[in-house]
């Protein structure tokens, strides 16, 4: 692997760790800044909203800039944002620091992917981008557990200092090893690509990404308090459980991709069904440490098994503008994360308690199953012999 690619992967690892690690240090932040667990959970919501808004807006505003100076500037903001998070004396300052950091995150990812793909050997663009994205997987399997370990042993502020240091190292390596490329790449206009979103199948695929992932994201947002306050795990075991969850996610991602290649929609519906059952099972065994530990691995596997299929469906329904569609699909995932933090907090504040988070997550996942079944039915109807002729005939008669 080239030093350029390893550098970009390190940056992605550092930035994404800053997003995921909140789940592991949430109780410490709430206790130290004297806010409730639901209020601390809104930090996840704030970060997600920053990415949702910042992605399209910041990318549009910086489109004319050369990519290398741009990602250097974005990394400076990330370094300062994480440093400010660690230094935050009160909750509102931390809240603002997280939003500022999130505003530039999606734009960094987009430009890093363009740099990696445009400088890759001919025919190696996809595999190059996949290696870059692997930095995100590492942040879940290693970054979040390590960040939680640092937070539990040296305070949650030290976690943000460590993330800032990793991103600073990435910045210095970018200056040394990453080449500059133009501010834009040849392709269709933005207006032309936006037309692809008139496709109802694509619209439905993106909605499914948001809804079907929200259930798992509710649990992940309140991961630490669910395991410590409800099940009785010691705070020091949360990094190990996050690692276990990440390993499960990696296994599920591989298995889900294998199944989706063979039967896309049937596997999506089936895997979401297993996820819903798994969330109910976590509710049932939440008082048992051993069984909950097993379910942490299984929930990670089941939750991430559906992602390859969802991404593939978006690509299949947006062949005219796959890159833009995948970008919007990522925003849908972040929107789900934002709503997950809010909904989980409302459920806890309602008096139903932490345990009810599992059943709420299962109910939201069932809604994702219903939407997936509807999309599957639409596909089968469209593929039925004579369906296109009937649609054409109906269009002619209405004209």
C-alpha positions as CSV (number, residue, x, y, z in Angstrom):
1,X,0.0,0.0,0.0
2,X,1.4,3.4,-1.0
3,X,2.3,6.0,1.7
4,X,-0.3,8.4,0.1
5,X,-3.1,5.9,0.7
6,X,-1.9,5.0,4.2
7,X,-1.8,8.7,5.0
8,X,-5.4,9.3,3.9
9,X,-6.5,6.1,5.7
10,X,-4.9,7.4,8.9
11,X,-6.8,10.7,8.5
12,X,-10.1,8.9,8.0
13,X,-9.4,6.7,11.0
14,X,-8.7,9.7,13.2
15,X,-11.7,11.7,12.1
16,X,-14.2,8.8,12.3
17,X,-12.9,7.7,15.7
18,X,-14.0,11.2,16.9
19,X,-17.5,10.4,15.7
20,X,-17.8,6.8,17.1
21,X,-16.0,7.2,20.4
22,X,-18.8,9.3,22.0
23,X,-20.7,6.1,22.6
24,X,-18.0,4.8,25.0
25,X,-17.4,8.0,27.0
26,X,-21.0,9.3,27.1
27,X,-21.5,8.7,30.9
28,X,-18.2,10.3,31.8
29,X,-19.1,13.4,29.8
30,X,-22.6,13.6,31.3
31,X,-21.2,13.3,34.9
32,X,-18.3,15.7,34.4
33,X,-20.4,18.4,32.7
34,X,-23.4,17.8,34.9
35,X,-25.9,17.0,32.2
36,X,-28.3,14.0,31.8
37,X,-27.4,11.0,29.7
38,X,-30.0,12.0,27.0
39,X,-28.5,15.5,26.9
40,X,-25.1,14.0,26.3
41,X,-26.6,11.8,23.7
42,X,-27.5,14.9,21.7
43,X,-23.8,15.3,21.0
44,X,-24.2,12.4,18.6
45,X,-27.2,14.1,17.1
46,X,-25.3,17.4,16.7
47,X,-22.4,15.7,15.0
48,X,-24.7,13.9,12.6
49,X,-26.6,17.1,11.7
50,X,-23.2,18.9,11.1
51,X,-22.3,16.2,8.6
52,X,-25.7,16.2,6.9
53,X,-25.6,20.0,6.5
54,X,-21.9,20.5,6.1
55,X,-21.5,17.8,3.4
56,X,-23.4,19.4,0.6
57,X,-22.9,23.0,1.7
58,X,-19.1,22.9,2.4
59,X,-18.5,20.8,-0.7
60,X,-20.3,23.3,-2.9
61,X,-18.5,26.3,-1.3
62,X,-15.1,24.8,-1.7
63,X,-15.5,23.2,-5.1
64,X,-13.1,25.7,-6.8
65,X,-10.2,25.1,-4.4
66,X,-7.3,22.8,-5.2
67,X,-7.8,19.6,-3.3
68,X,-4.6,19.2,-1.3
69,X,-4.7,22.7,0.2
70,X,-8.3,22.2,0.9
71,X,-7.9,18.9,2.8
72,X,-5.0,20.5,4.8
73,X,-7.3,23.3,5.8
74,X,-10.1,20.9,6.7
75,X,-7.7,18.8,8.8
76,X,-6.6,22.0,10.7
77,X,-10.3,22.6,11.6
78,X,-10.6,18.9,12.7
79,X,-7.5,19.2,14.9
80,X,-8.7,22.5,16.5
81,X,-12.3,21.1,16.8
82,X,-11.2,18.0,18.8
83,X,-8.8,20.1,20.9
84,X,-11.6,22.5,21.7
85,X,-13.8,19.5,22.6
86,X,-11.2,18.4,25.1
87,X,-10.8,21.8,26.6
88,X,-14.6,22.6,26.7
89,X,-15.4,24.0,30.2
90,X,-19.1,23.6,29.8
91,X,-21.5,21.5,27.8
92,X,-22.6,24.2,25.2
93,X,-18.9,24.8,24.3
94,X,-18.5,21.0,23.7
95,X,-21.7,21.0,21.7
96,X,-20.5,23.8,19.4
97,X,-17.1,22.2,19.0
98,X,-18.6,18.9,17.8
99,X,-20.8,20.7,15.3
100,X,-17.9,22.7,13.9
101,X,-15.8,19.5,13.5
102,X,-18.7,17.7,11.8
103,X,-19.3,20.5,9.3
104,X,-16.0,19.7,7.5
105,X,-16.0,15.9,7.9
106,X,-18.0,14.9,4.9
107,X,-16.2,17.4,2.6
108,X,-12.9,15.9,3.7
109,X,-14.1,12.4,2.9
110,X,-15.3,13.4,-0.5
111,X,-12.1,15.1,-1.5
112,X,-9.9,12.3,0.0
113,X,-11.8,9.7,-2.1
114,X,-11.3,11.8,-5.3
115,X,-7.6,12.2,-4.6
116,X,-7.2,8.4,-3.9
117,X,-9.2,7.4,-7.0
118,X,-7.7,9.9,-9.4
119,X,-4.2,9.0,-8.5
120,X,-4.7,5.2,-8.5
121,X,-3.4,2.9,-11.2
122,X,-5.7,2.2,-14.1
123,X,-8.3,-0.3,-13.2
124,X,-7.5,0.0,-9.4
125,X,-9.8,2.9,-8.5
126,X,-12.5,0.8,-6.7
127,X,-10.0,-1.3,-4.7
128,X,-8.1,1.9,-3.8
129,X,-11.2,3.6,-2.5
130,X,-12.2,0.4,-0.5
131,X,-8.8,0.5,1.2
132,X,-9.4,4.2,2.1
133,X,-12.9,3.4,3.5
134,X,-11.3,0.6,5.6
135,X,-10.1,3.4,7.9
136,X,-13.7,3.8,9.0
137,X,-13.9,0.1,9.9
138,X,-10.7,0.4,11.9
139,X,-12.1,3.3,13.8
140,X,-14.9,1.2,15.0
141,X,-12.9,-1.9,15.7
142,X,-9.8,-0.2,17.2
143,X,-10.3,3.6,17.4
144,X,-13.5,3.6,19.5
145,X,-12.3,0.9,22.0
146,X,-8.9,2.6,22.4
147,X,-10.5,6.0,22.8
148,X,-12.9,4.6,25.4
149,X,-10.0,3.0,27.2
150,X,-8.1,6.3,27.3
151,X,-11.2,8.1,28.5
152,X,-11.9,5.6,31.3
153,X,-8.3,5.7,32.5
154,X,-7.2,9.3,31.9
155,X,-10.6,11.2,31.5
156,X,-12.8,11.8,28.5
157,X,-10.9,15.0,27.7
158,X,-7.8,12.9,27.0
159,X,-9.7,11.0,24.4
160,X,-10.2,14.1,22.4
161,X,-6.6,15.2,22.8
162,X,-5.5,11.8,21.5
163,X,-7.8,12.1,18.4
164,X,-6.5,15.6,17.8
165,X,-2.9,14.3,17.9
166,X,-3.7,11.5,15.4
167,X,-5.3,14.0,13.0
168,X,-2.3,16.4,13.4
169,X,0.0,13.5,12.5
170,X,-2.2,12.8,9.5
171,X,-2.0,16.5,8.5
172,X,1.8,16.5,8.6
173,X,1.9,13.3,6.5
174,X,-0.6,14.8,4.0
175,X,1.8,17.7,3.4
176,X,4.6,15.2,2.8
177,X,3.1,12.3,0.8
178,X,-0.2,13.3,-0.8
179,X,0.0,14.9,-4.3
180,X,-2.2,17.7,-5.4
181,X,-4.9,17.2,-8.0
182,X,-7.2,19.6,-9.7
183,X,-10.3,21.2,-8.1
184,X,-12.7,19.2,-10.2
185,X,-12.9,16.1,-12.3
186,X,-14.6,15.6,-15.7
187,X,-18.2,14.5,-15.6
188,X,-21.8,15.4,-15.9
189,X,-23.2,18.6,-14.5
190,X,-24.7,18.7,-11.0
191,X,-28.1,19.5,-12.5
192,X,-27.9,16.5,-14.7
193,X,-27.0,14.2,-11.9
194,X,-29.7,15.6,-9.6
195,X,-32.3,14.3,-12.1
196,X,-31.6,10.7,-10.9
197,X,-33.3,11.5,-7.7
198,X,-36.6,11.6,-9.6
199,X,-36.4,7.8,-9.6
200,X,-38.9,6.5,-7.0
201,X,-36.9,3.3,-6.6
202,X,-33.8,5.4,-5.6
203,X,-35.9,7.5,-3.2
204,X,-37.2,4.4,-1.5
205,X,-33.7,2.8,-1.3
206,X,-32.4,5.9,0.5
207,X,-35.3,6.0,2.9
208,X,-34.7,2.4,3.7
209,X,-31.1,3.2,4.5
210,X,-32.2,5.8,7.0
211,X,-35.1,3.9,8.7
212,X,-33.6,0.4,8.7
213,X,-30.3,1.6,10.3
214,X,-31.9,3.8,12.9
215,X,-32.9,0.9,15.2
216,X,-29.3,-0.2,15.6
217,X,-28.1,3.4,15.9
218,X,-30.4,4.0,18.8
219,X,-28.8,1.2,20.7
220,X,-25.2,2.2,19.7
221,X,-25.8,5.8,20.8
222,X,-26.6,4.6,24.4
223,X,-24.3,1.7,24.2
224,X,-22.3,2.5,27.4
225,X,-25.2,3.2,29.8
226,X,-27.1,0.2,28.5
227,X,-24.2,-2.1,29.3
228,X,-23.1,-0.5,32.5
229,X,-26.2,0.9,34.2
230,X,-28.6,-1.8,32.9
231,X,-26.6,-5.0,32.6
232,X,-24.0,-4.3,35.2
233,X,-20.7,-4.4,33.2
234,X,-17.9,-2.5,34.8
235,X,-17.0,0.7,32.9
236,X,-13.6,-0.7,32.2
237,X,-15.1,-3.5,30.1
238,X,-16.8,-1.1,27.6
239,X,-13.7,-0.8,25.3
240,X,-13.6,-4.6,25.1
241,X,-17.3,-4.8,24.3
242,X,-16.9,-2.1,21.6
243,X,-14.1,-4.2,20.1
244,X,-16.3,-7.2,20.2
245,X,-19.1,-5.2,18.5
246,X,-16.6,-4.1,15.9
247,X,-15.4,-7.6,15.2
248,X,-19.0,-8.7,14.8
249,X,-19.6,-5.8,12.4
250,X,-16.6,-6.8,10.3
251,X,-17.9,-10.5,10.1
252,X,-21.4,-9.3,9.3
253,X,-20.2,-7.0,6.6
254,X,-18.4,-9.9,4.8
255,X,-21.3,-12.4,5.2
256,X,-23.9,-9.8,4.2
257,X,-22.0,-8.9,1.1
258,X,-21.8,-12.6,0.1
259,X,-25.5,-13.1,0.6
260,X,-26.5,-9.9,-1.2
261,X,-24.6,-10.9,-4.2
262,X,-26.8,-14.0,-4.5
263,X,-30.2,-12.7,-3.5
264,X,-30.2,-8.9,-2.8
265,X,-33.7,-8.1,-1.5
266,X,-34.5,-11.5,0.1
267,X,-31.3,-11.3,2.1
268,X,-32.0,-7.7,3.1
269,X,-35.4,-8.6,4.4
270,X,-34.1,-11.7,6.2
271,X,-31.1,-10.1,7.8
272,X,-33.2,-7.2,9.0
273,X,-35.6,-9.7,10.5
274,X,-32.7,-11.4,12.3
275,X,-31.6,-7.9,13.6
276,X,-35.1,-7.2,15.0
277,X,-35.2,-10.5,16.7
278,X,-31.7,-9.9,18.1
279,X,-32.7,-6.5,19.5
280,X,-35.7,-8.2,21.3
281,X,-33.3,-10.9,22.6
282,X,-31.0,-8.2,24.0
283,X,-34.1,-6.8,25.8
284,X,-34.8,-10.2,27.2
285,X,-31.3,-11.1,28.4
286,X,-30.2,-7.6,29.5
287,X,-29.9,-8.7,33.1
288,X,-27.4,-11.4,32.2
289,X,-23.8,-10.4,31.6
290,X,-22.7,-13.4,29.7
291,X,-25.7,-13.6,27.3
292,X,-25.6,-9.8,26.7
293,X,-21.9,-10.1,25.8
294,X,-22.7,-12.7,23.2
295,X,-25.5,-10.6,21.9
296,X,-23.2,-7.6,21.5
297,X,-21.2,-9.6,19.0
298,X,-24.3,-10.9,17.2
299,X,-26.0,-7.4,17.1
300,X,-22.8,-6.0,15.5
301,X,-22.8,-8.8,12.9
302,X,-26.5,-8.6,12.1
303,X,-26.6,-4.8,12.0
304,X,-23.7,-4.4,9.6
305,X,-24.7,-7.4,7.4
306,X,-27.4,-5.3,5.8
307,X,-25.1,-2.4,4.7
308,X,-23.5,-4.0,1.6
309,X,-26.9,-4.8,0.2
310,X,-28.3,-1.4,0.9
311,X,-25.3,0.2,-0.9
312,X,-25.7,-2.1,-3.8
313,X,-29.4,-1.3,-4.2
314,X,-28.6,2.4,-4.3
315,X,-26.0,1.8,-7.0
316,X,-28.4,-0.4,-9.0
317,X,-31.1,2.2,-8.9
318,X,-28.8,5.2,-9.7
319,X,-26.6,4.0,-12.5
320,X,-26.8,7.5,-14.1
321,X,-25.2,9.2,-11.0
322,X,-23.9,6.5,-8.6
323,X,-21.4,8.7,-6.8
324,X,-23.9,11.4,-6.0
325,X,-26.5,8.8,-4.9
326,X,-24.1,7.1,-2.5
327,X,-23.2,10.5,-1.1
328,X,-26.8,11.3,-0.4
329,X,-27.2,7.8,1.0
330,X,-24.5,8.5,3.5
331,X,-26.4,11.7,4.5
332,X,-29.4,9.5,5.0
333,X,-27.4,7.3,7.4
334,X,-26.2,10.4,9.3
335,X,-29.8,11.6,9.5
336,X,-30.7,8.3,11.0
337,X,-27.9,8.8,13.6
338,X,-29.3,12.2,14.5
339,X,-32.8,11.0,14.9
340,X,-31.6,7.9,16.9
341,X,-29.9,10.1,19.5
342,X,-33.0,12.2,19.9
343,X,-35.5,9.3,19.9
344,X,-33.5,7.3,22.4
345,X,-33.3,10.2,24.7
346,X,-37.1,10.8,24.5
347,X,-37.8,7.2,25.3
348,X,-35.5,7.3,28.3
349,X,-37.0,10.6,29.6
350,X,-40.5,9.3,29.1
351,X,-40.1,7.1,32.2
352,X,-39.9,3.8,30.4
353,X,-36.3,3.5,31.3
354,X,-33.1,2.3,29.6
355,X,-34.3,-1.2,28.9
356,X,-37.1,0.1,26.7
357,X,-34.5,1.4,24.2
358,X,-34.1,-2.2,22.9
359,X,-37.8,-2.6,22.1
360,X,-37.9,0.8,20.5
361,X,-35.0,-0.1,18.3
362,X,-36.7,-3.4,17.3
363,X,-39.9,-1.6,16.4
364,X,-38.0,0.9,14.2
365,X,-36.2,-2.0,12.5
366,X,-39.5,-3.7,11.8
367,X,-40.5,-0.5,9.9
368,X,-37.4,-0.9,7.9
369,X,-38.4,-4.5,7.1
370,X,-41.8,-3.4,5.9
371,X,-40.3,-0.7,3.6
372,X,-37.8,-3.4,2.3
373,X,-40.7,-5.7,1.6
374,X,-42.5,-3.0,-0.3
375,X,-39.3,-2.3,-2.4
376,X,-38.9,-6.0,-3.1
377,X,-42.6,-6.2,-4.2
378,X,-42.0,-3.2,-6.6
379,X,-39.0,-5.0,-8.1
380,X,-40.9,-8.2,-8.6
381,X,-43.8,-6.3,-10.2
382,X,-41.5,-4.4,-12.5
383,X,-39.8,-7.6,-13.5
384,X,-43.0,-9.4,-14.3
385,X,-43.4,-10.2,-18.0
386,X,-45.5,-7.6,-19.7
387,X,-45.2,-5.1,-16.9
388,X,-43.3,-2.6,-19.0
389,X,-45.8,-2.9,-21.9
390,X,-48.7,-2.4,-19.5
391,X,-47.0,0.7,-18.0
392,X,-46.3,2.1,-21.5
393,X,-50.0,1.4,-22.5
394,X,-51.2,3.2,-19.4
395,X,-49.0,6.1,-20.2
396,X,-50.3,6.3,-23.7
397,X,-54.0,6.1,-22.7
398,X,-53.6,8.9,-20.1
399,X,-52.0,11.1,-22.8
